[in-house]
Amino acid sequence: MDITVNNEPLQIPDSCSITKLLQDHVQQKPEGIAVAVNQSVIPKSEWENTFIASGDTIILIKATQGG
């Protein structure tokens, strides 16, 4: 299945949840991350039950400190 993560093409074997995508395919810890799927922000409480479909565009935004 072909998706896009932060403007980079990514192939994953089949549909998976946002949680599984972060753990298994992009090796990203969930702390300090916001996720948008097709330009809709998904609350962290819904990541486990939100499944990625072929053609989806995912944006991962990492919070950083600074001043």
PDB file of N, CA, C and O in Angstrom, chain B, residues numbered from 101:
ATOM      1  N   MET B 101       0.843  -1.154   0.000  1.00  0.00           N
ATOM      2  CA  MET B 101       0.000   0.000   0.000  1.00  0.00           C
ATOM      3  C   MET B 101       0.905   1.238   0.000  1.00  0.00           C
ATOM      4  O   MET B 101       1.868   1.314   0.763  1.00  0.00           O
ATOM      5  N   ASP B 102       0.586   2.191  -0.852  1.00  0.00           N
ATOM      6  CA  ASP B 102       1.385   3.410  -0.977  1.00  0.00           C
ATOM      7  C   ASP B 102       0.733   4.555  -0.220  1.00  0.00           C
ATOM      8  O   ASP B 102      -0.451   4.842  -0.397  1.00  0.00           O
ATOM      9  N   ILE B 103       1.530   5.210   0.635  1.00  0.00           N
ATOM     10  CA  ILE B 103       1.086   6.394   1.363  1.00  0.00           C
ATOM     11  C   ILE B 103       2.200   7.437   1.273  1.00  0.00           C
ATOM     12  O   ILE B 103       3.276   7.166   0.740  1.00  0.00           O
ATOM     13  N   THR B 104       1.930   8.618   1.795  1.00  0.00           N
ATOM     14  CA  THR B 104       2.939   9.669   1.863  1.00  0.00           C
ATOM     15  C   THR B 104       3.059  10.117   3.311  1.00  0.00           C
ATOM     16  O   THR B 104       2.058  10.423   3.959  1.00  0.00           O
ATOM     17  N   VAL B 105       4.297  10.154   3.819  1.00  0.00           N
ATOM     18  CA  VAL B 105       4.555  10.609   5.184  1.00  0.00           C
ATOM     19  C   VAL B 105       5.535  11.771   5.110  1.00  0.00           C
ATOM     20  O   VAL B 105       6.668  11.610   4.656  1.00  0.00           O
ATOM     21  N   ASN B 106       5.092  12.947   5.559  1.00  0.00           N
ATOM     22  CA  ASN B 106       5.920  14.162   5.497  1.00  0.00           C
ATOM     23  C   ASN B 106       6.533  14.362   4.109  1.00  0.00           C
ATOM     24  O   ASN B 106       7.735  14.587   3.964  1.00  0.00           O
ATOM     25  N   ASN B 107       5.674  14.273   3.103  1.00  0.00           N
ATOM     26  CA  ASN B 107       6.038  14.502   1.699  1.00  0.00           C
ATOM     27  C   ASN B 107       6.985  13.459   1.114  1.00  0.00           C
ATOM     28  O   ASN B 107       7.555  13.675   0.045  1.00  0.00           O
ATOM     29  N   GLU B 108       7.160  12.324   1.806  1.00  0.00           N
ATOM     30  CA  GLU B 108       8.006  11.246   1.305  1.00  0.00           C
ATOM     31  C   GLU B 108       7.136  10.019   1.045  1.00  0.00           C
ATOM     32  O   GLU B 108       6.339   9.639   1.903  1.00  0.00           O
ATOM     33  N   PRO B 109       7.275   9.394  -0.128  1.00  0.00           N
ATOM     34  CA  PRO B 109       6.499   8.181  -0.382  1.00  0.00           C
ATOM     35  C   PRO B 109       6.947   7.050   0.538  1.00  0.00           C
ATOM     36  O   PRO B 109       8.131   6.913   0.846  1.00  0.00           O
ATOM     37  N   LEU B 110       5.988   6.250   0.966  1.00  0.00           N
ATOM     38  CA  LEU B 110       6.281   5.120   1.843  1.00  0.00           C
ATOM     39  C   LEU B 110       5.362   3.978   1.450  1.00  0.00           C
ATOM     40  O   LEU B 110       4.168   4.173   1.226  1.00  0.00           O
ATOM     41  N   GLN B 111       5.934   2.782   1.370  1.00  0.00           N
ATOM     42  CA  GLN B 111       5.136   1.591   1.114  1.00  0.00           C
ATOM     43  C   GLN B 111       5.034   0.801   2.401  1.00  0.00           C
ATOM     44  O   GLN B 111       6.038   0.518   3.054  1.00  0.00           O
ATOM     45  N   ILE B 112       3.802   0.445   2.762  1.00  0.00           N
ATOM     46  CA  ILE B 112       3.576  -0.417   3.910  1.00  0.00           C
ATOM     47  C   ILE B 112       2.764  -1.606   3.418  1.00  0.00           C
ATOM     48  O   ILE B 112       2.028  -1.485   2.438  1.00  0.00           O
ATOM     49  N   PRO B 113       2.884  -2.761   4.085  1.00  0.00           N
ATOM     50  CA  PRO B 113       2.272  -3.977   3.560  1.00  0.00           C
ATOM     51  C   PRO B 113       0.751  -3.954   3.511  1.00  0.00           C
ATOM     52  O   PRO B 113       0.166  -4.496   2.573  1.00  0.00           O
ATOM     53  N   ASP B 114       0.103  -3.351   4.479  1.00  0.00           N
ATOM     54  CA  ASP B 114      -1.354  -3.331   4.490  1.00  0.00           C
ATOM     55  C   ASP B 114      -1.833  -2.230   5.419  1.00  0.00           C
ATOM     56  O   ASP B 114      -1.024  -1.550   6.049  1.00  0.00           O
ATOM     57  N   SER B 115      -3.131  -2.055   5.504  1.00  0.00           N
ATOM     58  CA  SER B 115      -3.696  -1.019   6.355  1.00  0.00           C
ATOM     59  C   SER B 115      -3.254  -1.226   7.801  1.00  0.00           C
ATOM     60  O   SER B 115      -3.200  -2.354   8.291  1.00  0.00           O
ATOM     61  N   CYS B 116      -2.942  -0.126   8.473  1.00  0.00           N
ATOM     62  CA  CYS B 116      -2.536  -0.210   9.869  1.00  0.00           C
ATOM     63  C   CYS B 116      -3.000   1.042  10.590  1.00  0.00           C
ATOM     64  O   CYS B 116      -3.353   2.041   9.964  1.00  0.00           O
ATOM     65  N   SER B 117      -2.995   0.977  11.913  1.00  0.00           N
ATOM     66  CA  SER B 117      -3.382   2.136  12.711  1.00  0.00           C
ATOM     67  C   SER B 117      -2.247   3.156  12.717  1.00  0.00           C
ATOM     68  O   SER B 117      -1.112   2.846  12.356  1.00  0.00           O
ATOM     69  N   ILE B 118      -2.574   4.370  13.133  1.00  0.00           N
ATOM     70  CA  ILE B 118      -1.539   5.395  13.264  1.00  0.00           C
ATOM     71  C   ILE B 118      -0.485   4.942  14.266  1.00  0.00           C
ATOM     72  O   ILE B 118       0.710   5.134  14.037  1.00  0.00           O
ATOM     73  N   THR B 119      -0.915   4.344  15.373  1.00  0.00           N
ATOM     74  CA  THR B 119       0.031   3.854  16.383  1.00  0.00           C
ATOM     75  C   THR B 119       1.009   2.864  15.772  1.00  0.00           C
ATOM     76  O   THR B 119       2.217   2.965  15.989  1.00  0.00           O
ATOM     77  N   LYS B 120       0.492   1.907  15.008  1.00  0.00           N
ATOM     78  CA  LYS B 120       1.354   0.887  14.391  1.00  0.00           C
ATOM     79  C   LYS B 120       2.260   1.511  13.334  1.00  0.00           C
ATOM     80  O   LYS B 120       3.415   1.109  13.195  1.00  0.00           O
ATOM     81  N   LEU B 121       1.757   2.475  12.598  1.00  0.00           N
ATOM     82  CA  LEU B 121       2.580   3.170  11.610  1.00  0.00           C
ATOM     83  C   LEU B 121       3.777   3.830  12.288  1.00  0.00           C
ATOM     84  O   LEU B 121       4.907   3.706  11.815  1.00  0.00           O
ATOM     85  N   LEU B 122       3.531   4.528  13.391  1.00  0.00           N
ATOM     86  CA  LEU B 122       4.619   5.198  14.105  1.00  0.00           C
ATOM     87  C   LEU B 122       5.635   4.199  14.640  1.00  0.00           C
ATOM     88  O   LEU B 122       6.840   4.435  14.541  1.00  0.00           O
ATOM     89  N   GLN B 123       5.173   3.095  15.201  1.00  0.00           N
ATOM     90  CA  GLN B 123       6.060   2.102  15.815  1.00  0.00           C
ATOM     91  C   GLN B 123       6.837   1.298  14.786  1.00  0.00           C
ATOM     92  O   GLN B 123       8.054   1.147  14.895  1.00  0.00           O
ATOM     93  N   ASP B 124       6.136   0.786  13.790  1.00  0.00           N
ATOM     94  CA  ASP B 124       6.723  -0.213  12.900  1.00  0.00           C
ATOM     95  C   ASP B 124       7.302   0.332  11.601  1.00  0.00           C
ATOM     96  O   ASP B 124       8.198  -0.283  11.024  1.00  0.00           O
ATOM     97  N   HIS B 125       6.808   1.473  11.132  1.00  0.00           N
ATOM     98  CA  HIS B 125       7.200   1.902   9.796  1.00  0.00           C
ATOM     99  C   HIS B 125       8.005   3.192   9.764  1.00  0.00           C
ATOM    100  O   HIS B 125       8.821   3.384   8.862  1.00  0.00           O
ATOM    101  N   VAL B 126       7.795   4.076  10.726  1.00  0.00           N
ATOM    102  CA  VAL B 126       8.584   5.315  10.730  1.00  0.00           C
ATOM    103  C   VAL B 126       9.446   5.436  11.980  1.00  0.00           C
ATOM    104  O   VAL B 126      10.150   6.432  12.150  1.00  0.00           O
ATOM    105  N   GLN B 127       9.400   4.429  12.863  1.00  0.00           N
ATOM    106  CA  GLN B 127      10.221   4.388  14.077  1.00  0.00           C
ATOM    107  C   GLN B 127      10.204   5.722  14.811  1.00  0.00           C
ATOM    108  O   GLN B 127      11.252   6.296  15.108  1.00  0.00           O
ATOM    109  N   GLN B 128       9.009   6.202  15.097  1.00  0.00           N
ATOM    110  CA  GLN B 128       8.833   7.484  15.778  1.00  0.00           C
ATOM    111  C   GLN B 128       8.118   7.250  17.104  1.00  0.00           C
ATOM    112  O   GLN B 128       7.053   6.634  17.142  1.00  0.00           O
ATOM    113  N   LYS B 129       8.707   7.745  18.189  1.00  0.00           N
ATOM    114  CA  LYS B 129       8.040   7.656  19.490  1.00  0.00           C
ATOM    115  C   LYS B 129       6.854   8.614  19.495  1.00  0.00           C
ATOM    116  O   LYS B 129       6.932   9.689  18.900  1.00  0.00           O
ATOM    117  N   PRO B 130       5.761   8.246  20.153  1.00  0.00           N
ATOM    118  CA  PRO B 130       4.551   9.072  20.109  1.00  0.00           C
ATOM    119  C   PRO B 130       4.597  10.334  20.976  1.00  0.00           C
ATOM    120  O   PRO B 130       3.719  11.188  20.851  1.00  0.00           O
ATOM    121  N   GLU B 131       5.583  10.469  21.837  1.00  0.00           N
ATOM    122  CA  GLU B 131       5.648  11.632  22.713  1.00  0.00           C
ATOM    123  C   GLU B 131       5.961  12.896  21.914  1.00  0.00           C
ATOM    124  O   GLU B 131       6.893  12.916  21.110  1.00  0.00           O
ATOM    125  N   GLY B 132       5.180  13.940  22.141  1.00  0.00           N
ATOM    126  CA  GLY B 132       5.430  15.222  21.506  1.00  0.00           C
ATOM    127  C   GLY B 132       5.128  15.269  20.026  1.00  0.00           C
ATOM    128  O   GLY B 132       5.664  16.118  19.315  1.00  0.00           O
ATOM    129  N   ILE B 133       4.274  14.366  19.541  1.00  0.00           N
ATOM    130  CA  ILE B 133       3.955  14.277  18.118  1.00  0.00           C
ATOM    131  C   ILE B 133       2.490  14.629  17.890  1.00  0.00           C
ATOM    132  O   ILE B 133       1.616  14.230  18.659  1.00  0.00           O
ATOM    133  N   ALA B 134       2.237  15.375  16.834  1.00  0.00           N
ATOM    134  CA  ALA B 134       0.875  15.581  16.341  1.00  0.00           C
ATOM    135  C   ALA B 134       0.797  14.903  14.980  1.00  0.00           C
ATOM    136  O   ALA B 134       1.762  14.918  14.216  1.00  0.00           O
ATOM    137  N   VAL B 135      -0.356  14.307  14.678  1.00  0.00           N
ATOM    138  CA  VAL B 135      -0.527  13.579  13.420  1.00  0.00           C
ATOM    139  C   VAL B 135      -1.742  14.126  12.687  1.00  0.00           C
ATOM    140  O   VAL B 135      -2.818  14.283  13.265  1.00  0.00           O
ATOM    141  N   ALA B 136      -1.550  14.414  11.399  1.00  0.00           N
ATOM    142  CA  ALA B 136      -2.664  14.795  10.531  1.00  0.00           C
ATOM    143  C   ALA B 136      -2.739  13.782   9.396  1.00  0.00           C
ATOM    144  O   ALA B 136      -1.722  13.428   8.798  1.00  0.00           O
ATOM    145  N   VAL B 137      -3.940  13.323   9.109  1.00  0.00           N
ATOM    146  CA  VAL B 137      -4.180  12.412   7.985  1.00  0.00           C
ATOM    147  C   VAL B 137      -5.089  13.155   7.016  1.00  0.00           C
ATOM    148  O   VAL B 137      -6.198  13.560   7.365  1.00  0.00           O
ATOM    149  N   ASN B 138      -4.598  13.326   5.793  1.00  0.00           N
ATOM    150  CA  ASN B 138      -5.356  14.043   4.764  1.00  0.00           C
ATOM    151  C   ASN B 138      -5.839  15.404   5.283  1.00  0.00           C
ATOM    152  O   ASN B 138      -6.997  15.782   5.100  1.00  0.00           O
ATOM    153  N   GLN B 139      -4.936  16.113   5.923  1.00  0.00           N
ATOM    154  CA  GLN B 139      -5.131  17.474   6.421  1.00  0.00           C
ATOM    155  C   GLN B 139      -6.104  17.574   7.598  1.00  0.00           C
ATOM    156  O   GLN B 139      -6.577  18.667   7.911  1.00  0.00           O
ATOM    157  N   SER B 140      -6.409  16.458   8.249  1.00  0.00           N
ATOM    158  CA  SER B 140      -7.237  16.473   9.458  1.00  0.00           C
ATOM    159  C   SER B 140      -6.411  15.975  10.630  1.00  0.00           C
ATOM    160  O   SER B 140      -5.899  14.855  10.603  1.00  0.00           O
ATOM    161  N   VAL B 141      -6.280  16.803  11.662  1.00  0.00           N
ATOM    162  CA  VAL B 141      -5.524  16.405  12.852  1.00  0.00           C
ATOM    163  C   VAL B 141      -6.305  15.313  13.575  1.00  0.00           C
ATOM    164  O   VAL B 141      -7.511  15.432  13.792  1.00  0.00           O
ATOM    165  N   ILE B 142      -5.595  14.249  13.943  1.00  0.00           N
ATOM    166  CA  ILE B 142      -6.201  13.117  14.639  1.00  0.00           C
ATOM    167  C   ILE B 142      -5.783  13.180  16.102  1.00  0.00           C
ATOM    168  O   ILE B 142      -4.588  13.142  16.395  1.00  0.00           O
ATOM    169  N   PRO B 143      -6.738  13.275  17.033  1.00  0.00           N
ATOM    170  CA  PRO B 143      -6.379  13.290  18.454  1.00  0.00           C
ATOM    171  C   PRO B 143      -5.650  12.001  18.841  1.00  0.00           C
ATOM    172  O   PRO B 143      -5.967  10.917  18.352  1.00  0.00           O
ATOM    173  N   LYS B 144      -4.677  12.148  19.724  1.00  0.00           N
ATOM    174  CA  LYS B 144      -3.878  10.996  20.149  1.00  0.00           C
ATOM    175  C   LYS B 144      -4.760   9.870  20.687  1.00  0.00           C
ATOM    176  O   LYS B 144      -4.427   8.696  20.526  1.00  0.00           O
ATOM    177  N   SER B 145      -5.871  10.212  21.318  1.00  0.00           N
ATOM    178  CA  SER B 145      -6.773   9.192  21.865  1.00  0.00           C
ATOM    179  C   SER B 145      -7.409   8.331  20.773  1.00  0.00           C
ATOM    180  O   SER B 145      -7.960   7.271  21.070  1.00  0.00           O
ATOM    181  N   GLU B 146      -7.342   8.773  19.508  1.00  0.00           N
ATOM    182  CA  GLU B 146      -7.945   8.029  18.405  1.00  0.00           C
ATOM    183  C   GLU B 146      -6.929   7.311  17.518  1.00  0.00           C
ATOM    184  O   GLU B 146      -7.309   6.638  16.560  1.00  0.00           O
ATOM    185  N   TRP B 147      -5.641   7.451  17.831  1.00  0.00           N
ATOM    186  CA  TRP B 147      -4.618   6.849  16.972  1.00  0.00           C
ATOM    187  C   TRP B 147      -4.768   5.343  16.823  1.00  0.00           C
ATOM    188  O   TRP B 147      -4.602   4.811  15.726  1.00  0.00           O
ATOM    189  N   GLU B 148      -5.079   4.654  17.909  1.00  0.00           N
ATOM    190  CA  GLU B 148      -5.168   3.188  17.875  1.00  0.00           C
ATOM    191  C   GLU B 148      -6.316   2.713  16.973  1.00  0.00           C
ATOM    192  O   GLU B 148      -6.252   1.627  16.397  1.00  0.00           O
ATOM    193  N   ASN B 149      -7.358   3.532  16.860  1.00  0.00           N
ATOM    194  CA  ASN B 149      -8.551   3.135  16.094  1.00  0.00           C
ATOM    195  C   ASN B 149      -8.685   3.862  14.760  1.00  0.00           C
ATOM    196  O   ASN B 149      -9.705   3.732  14.084  1.00  0.00           O
ATOM    197  N   THR B 150      -7.662   4.627  14.376  1.00  0.00           N
ATOM    198  CA  THR B 150      -7.672   5.314  13.082  1.00  0.00           C
ATOM    199  C   THR B 150      -6.722   4.572  12.160  1.00  0.00           C
ATOM    200  O   THR B 150      -5.523   4.480  12.425  1.00  0.00           O
ATOM    201  N   PHE B 151      -7.277   4.040  11.063  1.00  0.00           N
ATOM    202  CA  PHE B 151      -6.488   3.213  10.157  1.00  0.00           C
ATOM    203  C   PHE B 151      -6.114   3.986   8.892  1.00  0.00           C
ATOM    204  O   PHE B 151      -6.912   4.744   8.341  1.00  0.00           O
ATOM    205  N   ILE B 152      -4.886   3.769   8.456  1.00  0.00           N
ATOM    206  CA  ILE B 152      -4.345   4.394   7.263  1.00  0.00           C
ATOM    207  C   ILE B 152      -4.831   3.605   6.050  1.00  0.00           C
ATOM    208  O   ILE B 152      -4.860   2.374   6.067  1.00  0.00           O
ATOM    209  N   ALA B 153      -5.208   4.327   5.003  1.00  0.00           N
ATOM    210  CA  ALA B 153      -5.655   3.699   3.762  1.00  0.00           C
ATOM    211  C   ALA B 153      -4.682   4.049   2.638  1.00  0.00           C
ATOM    212  O   ALA B 153      -3.932   5.020   2.736  1.00  0.00           O
ATOM    213  N   SER B 154      -4.699   3.267   1.592  1.00  0.00           N
ATOM    214  CA  SER B 154      -3.844   3.522   0.443  1.00  0.00           C
ATOM    215  C   SER B 154      -4.119   4.919  -0.103  1.00  0.00           C
ATOM    216  O   SER B 154      -5.271   5.323  -0.263  1.00  0.00           O
ATOM    217  N   GLY B 155      -3.042   5.648  -0.386  1.00  0.00           N
ATOM    218  CA  GLY B 155      -3.159   6.990  -0.923  1.00  0.00           C
ATOM    219  C   GLY B 155      -3.228   8.089   0.123  1.00  0.00           C
ATOM    220  O   GLY B 155      -3.201   9.269  -0.227  1.00  0.00           O
ATOM    221  N   ASP B 156      -3.317   7.728   1.407  1.00  0.00           N
ATOM    222  CA  ASP B 156      -3.389   8.736   2.458  1.00  0.00           C
ATOM    223  C   ASP B 156      -2.098   9.553   2.526  1.00  0.00           C
ATOM    224  O   ASP B 156      -1.010   9.065   2.221  1.00  0.00           O
ATOM    225  N   THR B 157      -2.259  10.805   2.934  1.00  0.00           N
ATOM    226  CA  THR B 157      -1.130  11.694   3.178  1.00  0.00           C
ATOM    227  C   THR B 157      -1.079  11.977   4.667  1.00  0.00           C
ATOM    228  O   THR B 157      -2.026  12.517   5.239  1.00  0.00           O
ATOM    229  N   ILE B 158       0.035  11.606   5.293  1.00  0.00           N
ATOM    230  CA  ILE B 158       0.212  11.763   6.732  1.00  0.00           C
ATOM    231  C   ILE B 158       1.283  12.814   6.983  1.00  0.00           C
ATOM    232  O   ILE B 158       2.351  12.789   6.372  1.00  0.00           O
ATOM    233  N   ILE B 159       0.984  13.735   7.887  1.00  0.00           N
ATOM    234  CA  ILE B 159       1.963  14.736   8.309  1.00  0.00           C
ATOM    235  C   ILE B 159       2.242  14.497   9.792  1.00  0.00           C
ATOM    236  O   ILE B 159       1.317  14.456  10.604  1.00  0.00           O
ATOM    237  N   LEU B 160       3.512  14.340  10.139  1.00  0.00           N
ATOM    238  CA  LEU B 160       3.942  14.202  11.521  1.00  0.00           C
ATOM    239  C   LEU B 160       4.619  15.502  11.939  1.00  0.00           C
ATOM    240  O   LEU B 160       5.554  15.964  11.286  1.00  0.00           O
ATOM    241  N   ILE B 161       4.138  16.083  13.031  1.00  0.00           N
ATOM    242  CA  ILE B 161       4.698  17.334  13.518  1.00  0.00           C
ATOM    243  C   ILE B 161       5.244  17.087  14.914  1.00  0.00           C
ATOM    244  O   ILE B 161       4.522  16.635  15.803  1.00  0.00           O
ATOM    245  N   LYS B 162       6.537  17.389  15.101  1.00  0.00           N
ATOM    246  CA  LYS B 162       7.180  17.181  16.391  1.00  0.00           C
ATOM    247  C   LYS B 162       7.321  18.514  17.109  1.00  0.00           C
ATOM    248  O   LYS B 162       7.851  19.481  16.563  1.00  0.00           O
ATOM    249  N   ALA B 163       6.836  18.542  18.343  1.00  0.00           N
ATOM    250  CA  ALA B 163       6.967  19.744  19.168  1.00  0.00           C
ATOM    251  C   ALA B 163       8.433  19.909  19.582  1.00  0.00           C
ATOM    252  O   ALA B 163       9.103  18.938  19.934  1.00  0.00           O
ATOM    253  N   THR B 164       8.911  21.136  19.537  1.00  0.00           N
ATOM    254  CA  THR B 164      10.277  21.428  19.965  1.00  0.00           C
ATOM    255  C   THR B 164      10.255  22.638  20.892  1.00  0.00           C
ATOM    256  O   THR B 164       9.346  23.468  20.842  1.00  0.00           O
ATOM    257  N   GLN B 165      11.261  22.715  21.725  1.00  0.00           N
ATOM    258  CA  GLN B 165      11.402  23.873  22.600  1.00  0.00           C
ATOM    259  C   GLN B 165      12.304  24.890  21.927  1.00  0.00           C
ATOM    260  O   GLN B 165      13.157  24.551  21.106  1.00  0.00           O
ATOM    261  N   GLY B 166      12.103  26.097  22.281  1.00  0.00           N
ATOM    262  CA  GLY B 166      12.950  27.141  21.731  1.00  0.00           C
ATOM    263  C   GLY B 166      12.463  28.499  22.174  1.00  0.00           C
ATOM    264  O   GLY B 166      11.450  28.632  22.861  1.00  0.00           O
ATOM    265  N   GLY B 167      13.184  29.466  21.776  1.00  0.00           N
ATOM    266  CA  GLY B 167      12.763  30.799  22.184  1.00  0.00           C
ATOM    267  C   GLY B 167      13.318  31.863  21.293  1.00  0.00           C
ATOM    268  O   GLY B 167      13.054  33.046  21.506  1.00  0.00           O
TER     269      GLY B 167
END
